[in-house]
Amino acid sequence: MTERAQIVEFIFKDEAFKFETLRAAGFAGDAGADIGEVIATTSRISEGDEEGWTSEWRATAERIAKRGETWRPSSAEDDMNALIAAQKALAR
C-alpha cells in the first residue's frame, strides 16, 4: 500500500463510506462543512454500519440546525460589553 493510500484510509476502509467522508470534508473549503464536525461524526460510525451512518449524520444535522435557530449576530454593543467584562475580569 502506498503512503497516499494509507492517508486516504484514515477513517474508513469501505469505499462508499470513505468517498462520502472525503466528499463531506471537501465542503470545508467553501464553509459548507467543518472538518472537525466531519471527523467527530464519522468517529462515531462503525465500519460498514449504514444505519449508524444515517443516524449519526442525522444527529449532527439536528444539532447544527438547532444551533442555527438560536444564533444571532452580535452587535457592536454586545462586543463592547464582552470586552469590558473581560477587562474587568483581568483587572481582579
C-alpha positions, 0 to 999 in steps of 0.5 A: 500500500502506498503512503497516499493510500494509507492517508486516504484510509484514515477513517474508513476502509469501505469505499462508499463510506470513505468517498462520502467522508472525503466528499463531506470534508471537501465542503470545508473549503467553501464553509459548507462543512467543518472538518472537525464536525466531519471527523467527530461524526464519522468517529462515531460510525462503525465500519460498514454500519449504514444505519449508524451512518444515517443516524449519526449524520442525522444527529449532527444535522439536528444539532447544527440546525438547532444551533442555527435557530438560536444564533444571532449576530452580535452587535457592536454593543454586545462586543463592547460589553464582552470586552469590558467584562473581560477587562474587568475580569483581568483587572481582579 
